[in-house]
């Protein structure tokens, strides 16, 4: 039975990495989380950590189909 880091393909992202991936400011990410509308995160001590697959699920849940204006 292997217990290496390769057994866990999803390393947790920092707030900085998550904001960079989303193309938003870190402050915007904090604001989204404060309002309860941002991607789910984990508290590791005093730090927020984000699971990449859950961030992608959050992004996909906000998909908007084109609407004629």
C-alpha positions as CSV (number, residue, x, y, z in Angstrom):
1,X,0.0,0.0,0.0
2,X,1.5,3.3,-1.1
3,X,1.2,6.5,1.0
4,X,3.2,8.8,-1.2
5,X,2.0,12.3,-2.3
6,X,1.3,11.0,-5.8
7,X,-1.7,9.1,-4.2
8,X,-3.3,12.6,-3.7
9,X,-3.4,14.3,-7.1
10,X,-5.3,17.3,-5.8
11,X,-2.9,19.4,-3.8
12,X,-4.7,22.2,-2.0
13,X,-4.3,25.7,-3.5
14,X,-3.6,28.8,-1.5
15,X,-5.9,31.8,-1.7
16,X,-3.3,33.4,-4.0
17,X,-3.2,30.4,-6.3
18,X,-7.0,30.2,-6.4
19,X,-7.4,33.9,-7.1
20,X,-4.8,33.7,-9.9
21,X,-6.5,30.7,-11.5
22,X,-9.9,32.5,-11.4
23,X,-8.3,35.8,-12.7
24,X,-9.6,37.8,-9.7
25,X,-8.0,39.7,-6.9
26,X,-7.4,37.9,-3.6
27,X,-9.6,40.4,-1.9
28,X,-12.4,39.5,-4.3
29,X,-12.0,35.9,-3.4
30,X,-12.3,36.7,0.3
31,X,-15.4,38.8,-0.4
32,X,-17.0,36.0,-2.3
33,X,-16.3,33.6,0.6
34,X,-17.5,36.1,3.2
35,X,-20.8,36.4,1.3
36,X,-21.0,32.6,1.0
37,X,-21.0,32.7,-2.8
38,X,-17.4,31.7,-3.5
39,X,-15.8,28.3,-3.9
40,X,-15.7,26.1,-0.8
41,X,-12.5,26.1,1.2
42,X,-10.8,24.3,4.0
43,X,-9.3,25.9,7.1
44,X,-5.8,24.6,7.8
45,X,-4.9,26.4,10.9
46,X,-5.4,30.1,10.1
47,X,-5.1,29.5,6.4
48,X,-7.7,28.9,3.7
49,X,-7.0,26.1,1.2
50,X,-8.9,25.3,-1.9
51,X,-9.3,21.9,-3.6
52,X,-8.8,22.5,-7.4
53,X,-11.5,20.0,-8.4
54,X,-14.0,21.8,-6.1
55,X,-13.0,25.2,-7.5
56,X,-13.6,23.9,-11.0
57,X,-17.0,22.5,-9.9
58,X,-17.8,26.0,-8.5
59,X,-16.8,27.6,-11.8
60,X,-18.9,25.1,-13.8
61,X,-21.9,25.7,-11.6
62,X,-21.8,29.4,-12.6
63,X,-21.9,28.7,-16.3
64,X,-24.3,31.0,-18.1
65,X,-25.7,30.1,-21.6
66,X,-25.9,32.8,-24.1
67,X,-29.0,34.9,-23.9
68,X,-30.3,37.2,-26.6
69,X,-30.5,40.8,-25.3
